[in-house]
Amino acid sequence: MTDETGRAELYALLDDIYLGKERVSRAEIARRAVAAELPAHLLTRINALPEGEYAQDEAEEVLHSSTEGA
């Protein structure tokens, strides 16, 4: 799996997670990412998010900037 494919899967997963929700906890994002079997480097970045709830655009911004060059 290429990094681009992994990122595409991550954004697709976030679209699914946030369907009908404004904010989601880091724990929920991490749980769903593990269940979706995302690549280890993306799981590491998700697990590094501070505890709390995120709007989709916030999560995407943090995860996109942290996966650049990964």
N, C-alpha and C positions, 0 to 999 in steps of 0.2 A: 504494500500500500504506500503510495507516495504521500508526501506532506500535504499536497493540495487535496488529495482524496480525503485524507484525515480531517483536514479543516472543513471540507464540504460536508462530511458526515457530522462534524461537530455542529455546524450551523443548522443542518437539517434536524439534528436532535434538539437543539435549542428551540427551533420553530415548533416542534412537537411538544416539548415540555411547556412552553409558554402559551399554548393554545388555550384561550379563554382565561388566562391568568395575567395579572399585572406584575407580580413579584413572586420569585421562587427562591427558596433557601439554597445555600451552597451545598448542603447535605443532599437535597433532592437532585440537584444537577449532578453531583458526584455519583449518587446511586444509579441514576438513569444512564450515565456515561459508562459505568462499569457493566451494567446490564446490556448495553449496546456494543460492548467489547471494542471501545475506542482504543487507538494505539496508546501505549504506555506513556509516551511523552505528553500527550494531551491529558491523560488522567492525572499525571503529575502536576500539570498546570492548574487543572480544576481543583485538585486537592490543596493547592497552595493559595487558593482564594481565601481571604479572611472570612470568618463565620459571619453570617448575616443573610439578608435577602437582597436580591438583585432584580432590577428590571431587565428585560431582554437586551436592550441596547447597552446597558452597563456591562452585563456579562460578556456580550460580544466584543465590546471595546477592550476590556481587560484581557480576555482570552486571545483576541487577535493580536494585540500588541505583544503579548507574552509568547506567542508562537511564531512571530516573524523570525525567520532565519533558523527555526527549529528543524 
